[in-house]
Amino acid sequence: MIPFNHLLITLLSLTITIPSLASPSPDAEIASLPPPSLFDKRAITCAPPSKCTYNDNRLCYLSINAKGTQSIQVQGKTWTTLCQLGGCEWRGKGVKGKASSYARDVARGGWTSVTQCANNNGAGGRNYAHGNGDFQVEIVPS
C-alpha cells in the first residue's frame, strides 16, 4: 500500500489535480474522432501484452495533456521519457531527428495507442503525436 503522503507528492509532481482525476475518461474525446483513413500513412503499432495498466496509462495521459499547448521537444532519434508511472513508460522521439509537438497532441497520440492496443487491462504500442508525423510516442513497460 502506498502511504497517502507519497501518493499526494506523486500526483502533485505529475501536475494532476483532484478535478482532473474525477474527469471523464479520455476515451470519450478519442471516440469522437473520425476513424483512421484507409489512406492514412501513420499506422498504430501494438506491442505484446504489457504491464502498462489502464490506470497508469490514464495518469500519464492526464499528466501530459494537462500541459496543453506547451511544446514537448525531443532531441533526436533516441527515446526520451515523457512519463513513467507504475510499470509503464511513455516516451517520445523524432522520426528524422529533433522534433516538437504540443503536449495535448502527444497525449492524444499516446492515448489512441491505449484504446487501440488494449489487452488484459494493459496496453502498449507506438503511434504519432496527433497531427505530427515527425514525433513518435511509444508506450512500453518500464
Number of C-alpha atoms within 10 A of each C-alpha: 3 6 7 9 9 10 11 13 11 13 16 13 10 18 15 19 15 9 8 14 13 8 10 10 12 17 13 9 10 15 11 8 8 7 8 11 9 7 7 7 8 12 13 17 13 20 18 13 17 22 19 27 21 19 14 21 26 18 19 25 23 24 24 25 22 18 15 14 12 14 15 18 18 22 14 16 16 14 16 18 15 22 19 20 18 13 14 24 23 29 21 31 25 22 15 11 13 15 21 19 21 21 24 23 22 30 27 25 25 30 28 21 23 26 16 14 20 20 18 10 12 20 28 31 24 24 25 27 26 20 13 16 16 16 28 24 27 26 29 21 19 13
